């Protein structure tokens, strides 16, 4: 008597195996896509170059010049966030542009897992590039600013990461970039078209501070600075005048995190319910 | 049976530029997202002008500012020791000292010794004591030497240097009809003519006398361009007062026409021929910003950036969509002269965004002003011509920015990169210099001259006066370039981008 063994039902992979495959796939895509190879170095270059240029242009001629050396040395983040946003938008919108999304979702039908894998890879890449960028800016600031009046004689201790407030500003800037990346990923997942997505992200980031500055009512100005993702998030860079900030540094980063969570949720929801 | 082959009813090429324009216009108007984008951009500009946050600062009583003989808003606050002058006459005085006090800008407050650069004391002939009336004055200033100033906007330098008991200054004003001539002298014997003012409509019975004024103290921290200040006060000592007409009693009045300390802190005393006059305020054109009051009509165009980002995205996509959908192959097959395709696209994108910008900026300026005023803001009046310039200029900024985005799209061929580059290149300099100024005055000025953000000068309506200390920064509506020169800078960037785009479009394989 011969019997053919009954074909074993293919066991569904546990979620963590799915997640592992998704991470591996997204890592391969991110590693080999043309954009990544120059966008991440661009994050570093933009941060250090703008931070160094602003530091070079800034002078503190006397004590109490009202300037925040941490903000000056880390001002390159204002530009770097745009590069991070491009990277994030390309990770998802690039797939819609080329039709790659069909392949991705056939191979990985759990759409939320796919998005989570993208988010994880993006966060890792941005954290690495951001850390290098911020360390470069800190170094540039340390070399340039004391010669421009930011020295103990004018009431500014020399910039050092051993100083808790400055460490918070520097580490917070890295977190800020990571959150901006995720915010852009969420928006791009919802919007899909790459040009529209980057327009929406940069509009959301840059418009609030522009409008807040033009509004002459101090009441509204303060509120706008409390809810704007960029203004509130960058409060993490403040090291002077802490008691007059519209929002305290960690709470500000929290506001940005809330925007990011909202964008990612909206993106994930639309990804699940929409036809790809 | 004869079969006639199918012939398209479209006529054969080559197509003229008008056909290209028509083709590009058809592409533009049939993509729903772009049409929605243009409408959304226009709505954003109009909507932000009407937002409830549009309130003004108004720190002048009744939100009105005196108006000078030339129709401009003026500050006219000083302490005036005067008596009537009927007909012609001459007044001469010696100034031996000018000292002052400026506010301490810490939380403890109070005043400290110090003299603002345009503190002034001297002699004045004025139509009346009401703020804004015509005048001519000879004065010693805090750090600008002797000046002759008249009718608020005119300023003529005299003897340089500071005044002291060892180095006094003699001043003289001579009236003949409605002409007033100013003289100065270091010794009271050798006189030099400084200037001559013709004050149209100066009544025969004018007021003449001595005065002291001390404008707002303005401190700009060089770093963050953060501005603080407050009213200052100055005291002048004047003696050897001589009048050519039969003198009456001197009356002291605090002319309150803007920005000075309350009357309790000013006044004058007279002892042994020496007048000691303490005054606060300024006799000068009114300015916006740290040393001034009110907002300009540019305030109503807050939304320009919102519109600009949307319209730039549309402009970039108008080009990059051709590459993404491979439509560029069809386009270039139909019209092989690539430079003309680019030109046609630029004309369509520019015309559409200009029209949208014109309508929305007109709504914003016209209705936004009313809202600002009804919210209690003092809005600097601008002539109809200036308003037209601001509206048309804003539309032009939007149109040229959209063309730059289009050209960048042709250069980079990726929508995401083109939109990001255009937004960053225009917004980031604005952020660093105007919105969240982190750069000091000097480098910020160069960014405002050389980068595309220079174009926002087209929205400025205010004039910088050298005789008024103020923070003339872009944040307060003072740009380093005149309006049209600023727009020309943006146009130069557009020409550069279009040139590079045309070059690459011809050289590269599509």
Interface residues (C-beta under 8 A of the other chain):
Chain A: X54 X57 X58 X59 X60 X61 X64 X65 X66 X67 X68 X71 X72 X75 X78 X79 X82 X83 X85 X86 X89 X90 X93 X97 X193 X194 X195 X196 X197 X198 X199 X202 X203 X206 X207 X209 X210 X211 X212 X213 X214 X215 X216 X217 X220 X224 X231
Chain B: X33 X48 X53 X54 X55 X56 X57 X221 X222 X223 X224 X226 X295 X299 X302 X303 X305 X306 X309 X310 X312 X313 X316 X317 X320 X324 X377 X414 X415 X416 X417 X418 X419 X420 X423 X424 X427 X428 X430 X431 X432 X434 X435 X436 X438 X439 X440 X442 X443 X475
